[in-house]
């Protein structure tokens, strides 16, 4: 989200511009300058650049408005990144109610429509009622009545108005990732009381609309620029909507799954009264070189804590026979543990924030019910969402002690805090 170049901040929110904009603005300046060549041959490129910058401004203002509305609705925004295909906001927490989603979504289209109104008003102030005519000859004769410079600024104002009108209307299409899709999501959420249902409806709508555009583009013709553009736009919408579905399903799984579902019994239970010598002979020597087992000490039928094998190395081996494991026990109240019903997203947050290799899962009576690490989390999600992840990959996650960055688990789980 923050891969762009920082150009400032708005009310304390860092503002970034995607580097692709430099190429896009250059191309637009050249492409749009053609409309002004006849009226101003020497400065046509300058007018094209002005129009390109107004195009950028139109996109930037809609995203800034949404970010400010997000902040007003209590949704913390970490950054705004203005991208060519719209923009993005890096959020710390997502909206907690349907009205907030609606408010944030509608802010963008409203800004576009207001900018469109400003553009039409500016053109009217420069050229008068002639801008409302549908007769092309009347517009062609405009330089003779008001001059070339005023005609150019009338054209710029009209183009600015039309672009924002198109942005405003298209963004209200009820399909993700359009703002209308977020409005649909808010409506379904309000009616059903289920945020996930709202996202599913809006994302499916986005996929259907994307397929429709691709079919329409194919019918128009692959060789026609308009047809190719519709195919590209449909493919873009279909892919984006699929991303929303993935994120929605992952969030729901993280809220549904708990420690009992994901935990394993991958630990060793040892007697707390066992001598260090016996422990070393029965367990440490027998373990594989690259193994990193979890030892739970138990005595009198109760689990007492965990045993770390590392401190044994600092004890003289001559004393191993006389010392018991009791001296190495770390009680459960000194370590982070979770219960059977702790949600997976909470476990992910604990593992990451405290940099833990695993978490002990305790039963209602205080005994060890199981353990859970990053690989176990991925395996539980794999079973729930049918990802079909190879077991070798899950084993590697356990060894590395890191979540795959492309899964976005850590970021998503941080956002889910407080939603359960």
N, C-alpha and C positions, 0 to 999 in steps of 0.2 A: 504493500500500500504506500510505502514512503520511498519508493525507488526514484522519484522525480527530484527536481531541483527546487529547493526552498526559495520562495520569492517574498516571504513576509509572513504576517499573521493577522488574523481577524478576531478581535475580542479574545486574544490569548490562544486562539487555535492556529497552529502552524499551517501554512498554505504552501502546497507543492504543485509544480507544473511538470507534467510528464515530458521527458526530453523529445518525444516524437512530435510535440507541438511545433518545434522550430522548423522541421521539415514540412509539416502540414501548413503552417502559416505562409511559408515561402511559396509552396505550390498554389495555395489559394490566392495569394497576392498576384501571381502571374496569371492564373486562370481568370480571376475576376477583373483584371485590368482591361481585358478585351472590351468590356462594356463601355469603357470611358475613353477608348483610343480616339474615336471620331471627335469627341467634344474637347479632349485635352491630350493631344498626342505626346506632349513633353512630360506630363505628370500623371499619365494613366496608371503607371505602376504604383505611384504613391496612393492614388485613390483605391486601387486594388488592395494595397496593404491596409488602408483604413478599414475597408470592408472586412478583410480577414480578421483584423483585431476586434471589430465589433462582433464578428461571429464567435471568436474566443470569449469575449466578454459576456455574451449571451449565455454560453454554457457555464462559465465561471460563476455568474451571479445566481443562477438557479441552484447550484451546488452549495454556494455560500449561504443562501437563504435556507436551504434544508438543514445545513449544519447549525445555523443559529436557532432554527425552530427546534432541532433536536436538543440543543442545550437548554432552551426554554422549557422543554418537556421533561427535563431531568435526565436526558440521555447524554452521558459524557462522551465528547468527541476528542480524539487524540490528534487527528490531522485531517486535512482536506487535500485530496490529490486530484487535480484537474486533468483528466485524460481526454483523448480525442473522441472516443465513443462515450461521451458523458463525463462522469467523474465518480469519485469514490470517497467515502468518509470512513476513517478508522475509528470504530466505536469501542468504548471500554465496556459498556453495558447496552443491551438492546432495549427497545421499547417494552414497557411492562403492561401496556393496555392498548386496546384497539384504537381509541381516540388519538393517542400519541402517534401511532402508525399513520393514521389518516392525516393528522396535522402536518407531519413531516413530509408525507408524500404529496399533499396538495400544494405545499409551499412552492415547489419547483414550477409546476404548470402555471400557478398564479403569477409568479414573477415573469414567466415568458409572455403571458397575456398582457401584463402591465407594460412590459417593454415593447410589445407589439403596438399597444395603444399609444405609447410615447412616439414610436416611429411614425405611425400614421398621422398623429397630431403635428409632428415636426414637418412632415411633408406638406400637410395642409397649410401650415403657417408660411411655408416658403412659396408654394405654388398655387394655393387656393383650391377651389372646388374641382379643378381640372383633374386632380389625382383620382377622383372617384369615377371618371369616365371609362367606359369600356371600349371606346373607339381608339384604335392604335394610332390613327392619323393625328388625332388631337395631341397625343403624347409626343409624337414625332415633331410636331410643330412647336413644342414647348420652348426650345432654345430661342426661337424667333420672338417669343413674347416675354420671356423673363431672363434670357441670356444663358450662356453655356455654364457658368459657375453655379448659378442657382439651380439649373437643371440637374447638374451633377449631384449636388447635395440633396435634391429632391429624390433622385434615383437611389442614393445611399440610404436615405431615410425610409423609402418604400421597401427596399430590399431588406433592411434591418427589421422593419415591421413584419414583412412576409415570413422571414426566417423564424422569428419568434412566434408568429401565429402558427406556423407549421409545427414547431417544437411543442408549443402548448397543447395543440389538438392531438398530435400523435402520442404525446406522453400520457394522455388520458385513456389510451386504449387499455382495456382491463386484462392485461396479460403481463406477467413478469418477463423481463426486468423493467418494463415501463412503469412509471409512477402510478398509472391506472391499475396496474397489477397489485401494487401495494395498497391502493384504495380498495380493490376487491378483497384482498387478504384481510384488511381491517373490517370490512363489512361481514365477511363470513365468520371471522373471529367473534365479532359482536353478536351475531345471530346464534352461533353454535356454542360460544364460550370456549372454543378450542383453537388456540393459536396455530397449531400444526395443521388443522383442517383448512384454515385460511391460506396457509402457504401452499398446501397441496393443490387447492382449487386454482390459485393464481398461477402456480408453476405449470400445471397441466394446461391451463388456458394459453400460457406463453408457448408451450410446445405445439399445441394445435395451431396457433396463429403462425408460428414459424414454419410448420409444414405447409400451411395454406399459402404463405408467401413463396416458398420454394416451388410449389406446384404452379402457382400463378406465373412466376418468373420463367419456368420451363415452357409454359404454354405460350408466353409472349415471344420467346425465342432466345436460345443460348447466344446467338450472334448479336442480339440487340443489347445495348448498354443498359437500358432500363430493366430488361429481363435478368441480366447478370447481377445487377444491383439488388433486385428483389430476392434472387437466390442467395446471394451473400448475406443480405439482411435476415432472411428466414433462417439460414444456417446459424447466424450469430444469436438470434433469439432462441432457437431451439437449444443450442448449447448452454446459453445462460440460464434458461429455465431448468434445464437438467441439473445445473450446478445448484440452484435453489432447492431442488428436490433432494439432491445428495445431502446438502447441509441440513435440510429439514429432517430427513430420516436419521441422520447421525445425531442431531440434537435430541430427537425423541428417544433414540436408543440409549443415549447417555443419561437421560432422565428416567428411563424405565428400568435399566439394568442396575443391579445392586451387587454388593460384595459377595453375597451368597451364590449368585449366579456365576461370577467370574473366578472365585477363589479355587485354589488347588490344595491338595494335601501334601505338597512337595516340601516336607520338612522332616527332620529326625527328632524323635522323642527319646530323651535320655534321662536316666535317674540322677537326681541332683546329688545323691550321696556317693555316686561313683567317684573313684579316685582319678586324678589327672592321668596317671599311668594307664589305667584301664580304659579311660576315654580315648587316649592317644592310640592305644593298641587296637581297640575295637572299631574306632571311627576314623580318626585322622589319617592313620597309615593306610587304611583301606580305600580312602576316597581317591578318585581320579585327580590327576595333577591340576587340571583346569576347572575342577568342580568348586562350587562355592555354596555348600549346603547351609541350611538354616537349622540350628539346633535349639530345641525347646526343652528346658529342664523341668522335671516333674518329681514330686515327692508326696507321699501320703495321699495319692490319688488326685493331686491338684497340680495344675501347671503353674510354675513359679516365675518364669521369665525366660529370656533368651540367653544362649551361651555363645560367646565369641571365641573362636579358636585362636585368634591373634595373640591375646595376652599370655598364652601358654609358652610362647617362644621366649618371653622375657622372664620366665620362672626357671630356676636351675633344675635340670632334669633329675637331680638327686632328690629333689623335694616332691616330685610328682606322686610318688607312692604314698606320701603322708598327707597330701592335700586333696580335698574333694572339690567337686565342681561348684560347691556352694559359694566359694570365694569369687567365682567368675560370673555368677548369675547377675543379669541386669533385669531388675523387676519390671513388670509391664507398666507400672505407673510412671516409669522414667523414660518410656519410649512412646512413639505415636502408634496407636492402634485404632481400629475401626470395628464397628459391629456388623452383624450380618445384613442389616438393611441400609447400610450406608450406600448412597448412590455412586455410580461409577465416576461421574464428573467430579465429585468431591474427592474421590481417591486419586484421580489424575492430578488435581490441584495440589493435594498433599505431597504426592510423589515428586512433583516438579518444584514446588515452593521450598520444600525442606530437603530437596536433593537426596531422597531416600531410594535405596535399591529395591525395597519391598515394604509391604505393610502386613502386620499381623491382624488377622480377623478373629475376633473373640465372640464366643457364644454368650447367651444371656446369663449363664452361670459363671462366666469369667474364664472358661477354658479356651484353648486355642482351637478354633474351628477350621482354620486354614490360613494360607498366605496368598498374597496377590502382588504381582509385579507388572511391569509394563507389557510384557509378553502376554500375560493372562488377560489384561484389559483388551488388547488387540484381538486375542482369540475369542473372547466373549462377543465383541462387536462383529467379528467375522461370522460367528454362528447366527447372530441376530439379523445381520444385514446381507448375508450370503455373498460376502466378498470373495470367498474361495482363495484365501491367502495360503500359500504353501507353508507347511509346518516348519521347514528349514528356516524360512524367513522369520517366523515367530520365535524360534529358538535363538536366532541371531539377535533379535530385539532384546531377549532376556539377557544375553551375554553382554550386549553393548550398553544396556540400561538407558536407552534413549528411544523416545517415540519418533517414528518417521515424520520428518518435517512436512512432507506433502499431504499428510492426513489432517493437518491443522488442528489436532486434538487439543493441544495446550491452549491455543487462542480461543477455541470454541468453548472449552470448559471454563475458562476465566469469564467469558461472557454469560455463561449459564448460572453463575453464582447468584444466589438470591431468587432464582426463578422456580425452584422446586416447591 
